[in-house]
Structures are given as structure tokens and as C-alpha cells.
Amino acid sequence: MQKHQFRSVALVLTPHILIYKGHFTKQVHQQSALDMRDNPINFGALLYEAKRIRVRCLAGDGKMVVSVTGATGFIGKRLVQRLIEDDHSVRVLTRSKSKAEQIFPAREFPGVVVVDESKWIDGIEGSNAVVNLAGLPISTRWSPEIKKEILDSRIRVTSKVVDIINGLRPDVRPTVLVSATAVGYYGTSETKVFNEQSPSGNDYLAEVCRQWEGTALRLNKDVRVTLIRIGVVLGKEGGALAKMIPIFMMFAGGPLGSGKQWFSWIHIDDIVNLMYESLSNPSYEGVINGTAPNPVRLGEMCDHLGNVLGRPSWLPVPDFALKAVLGEGAIVMYTVMSQCKAIHVPFRGGEDPASICSLLCV
């Protein structure tokens, strides 16, 4: 098995600005290797631009105004909470104002403004950053109609956000778009190792991710774009774990099939920290794998979860049985292995899925 090695060395220029040297591990607005050779990087200009971006994002009292789509989802709710805890302002861009106002009541979230879809241009204009998380959940039972909506919901919202940002004057235009995508971009394999520079797969989810990312990259070149390919997010309040725990409690929590499939996971707090840092750190640009440093086999993850819950995990569960509970989308997402880039965000779960299971199941 060939394993691609990529090195990143961080040169700290200021306490908040990181410039990477060595092998490039990120995409920079379609700039080719020939362009890089013929037009060497002007580090003085790059440092000036990085400072300009950070000054705008953290102007005045150092607080940001962040517009968020998909804020009522599992990741979005936790991100909004984190931003509000740090006294930033959040504009929740939603298609259901009543639902968003129930999740973020004004008395509990005075820093949140809920913006209906008809007024999204007002919700984006003048903000420092946009986080795009909207899309129908993948971890569900698939049908032709659902698969169409999984794709359409992502393209529709991302395209609208990009068009609005591109149409704004530079002085009121956000300086960064952090847009979600998924490790499903790489397809599925039990043997290959994927990183940010690996090619896309050829299945349905890979096609969804290609179109999703391509739509985000239509953004004006003056706006920094960070694409986070998210793995299986683990947390008490939702995501994959919320569906897996009931199966274990019914003594049916064995591995799916052989258990050799790769499980590329990340703790909810870690993915939120990654997105949060991406808002103001100019070195977070291009594609980043939003996964814990080391994926594990699905069978190993089931063993850890079974031990914590005091339930057996040795009996394999047939594909059809688990799909009936988790849906085809969840099963597909469990079969991807991806390596996380050497980013400078500490992982709460580190490299030990056993500790994460213990943390989440108490």
C-alpha cells in the first residue's frame, strides 16, 4: 500500500499568523505549479495581506460578525453557542425563521439575529465571515428523491451564498467563507489512505462533494475560502453516536459486516474549534480534512463503545439490519479513511477513540 507523505513546517510570524513552508498541502485558488514557479511568493506582501484580513475580521474590540447557514443543525448549533460565548455576533441565515427562533430564543441568545431567506443579502452584507453548513443530512435512508435533495439542498444554498457575496461591494463583503463538505469526496476503500490532495472518488457522495466544493470555489478571489471535509462527527446531542448508542443498548451493537471498514471520526468540539479558528486565521485556506489524526477500523470503534456501555460488540450486524436503523448514507460514511492535515488546533479526543467514547457516554 502506497502512503503519501506530506510535511508542513509552521513559521510563526505573529501570535496569530501562520505561514507554511515545505511541501504544499493546500489548494490556493487554482494557482498552478507553473504560476508558483514563474511568480515566487512575496512574503512581505503576503504578511501585509494576512494582517489586513485579520485587522478587518477583528477590528475594534476584536469581535466578529459571523453569518451562518445550517445553524440549526448538529454542528451549527454548537458553533453558534461557541461564538456567542466569546461575545461575537451571529446572523442565523435560515429557511425557517420560526424554527431558528425556537432554537435560539432572544432572551438566551441576545447576540443572535435570525434572518429569513428572503433577506439573506442583508444578513451577509457587512459581516466579517460566512460559515456554510446547510444541507439535508446524509445519514438517512436514501431514495431517488432523497438523493436528489441531498445534492440540490447543498448546491442551492451554497450558490446563493456565493452569488450574494460576489455581488457585494468590497467594503461590506465578508473576507472569508468557511464551507462544509465531506470525506465522502474520496469515495470508499478499506486499503487506501486519503489526504487533502487525493483525487475524488467516483460514487454518488463523491459527486455530491465535487459539485458542492466547486460551487463554493466560484467565490470572488479576494475572499478566502476554507473547505472542511468533515468525517463522522461524535457528540452526545446528535450525529452518528446518537444513532449508534440505542443499537448497543439493545445488545445489537456489533460491527457492520467484517468490521474492517475505516471510521474517520471527529469530536463535535474539535470540528467546531477547527471552524472557529478558520474564521480569523488566514493560513487556514483551501481544503482541510475535518477528522481526528488517526482513523480506526469500525470494529475497533464498536469495541470501545461496547466496553463503555457494558454491552457486547462481537456479533457482526448484517448490512440490511444496520441500514434499516442508520440509513444507507450513514453506512457509506463509515467506510472512508482520511488523514488529517497537520493543523494547529488541539484535538480534544487526540488519537484515542476509547477516551472519546468514555467522554461521550458518561
Protein Blocks (a to p, Z undefined) as FASTA:
>chain_A
ZZdddddddddfbfkbccdehjdfbdeehiafklmmmmccdfklmmmmmmmmmmmmmghj
opacdddehklmmklmmmmmmmmmnopacddddfblklmmmmmgfklmmmbccddfklmm
mmmgopabdcdfbdcdfbbcddfklmmmmmmmmmmmmmmmmmmmmmpcfklgcfbdcddd
dfklnopafkbccdfkbccdfbfklmmmmmmmmmmmmpcfkbccddddddddddfkgcjl
lmmmmmmmnopaccehjlpaccddddfklmmmmmmmmmmmmklgcjdddddfbdcdfklm
mmmmmmmnopafkbccdfklmmmmnopklmmmmmcccdddddfbdcfklmafklmmmmmm
ZZ
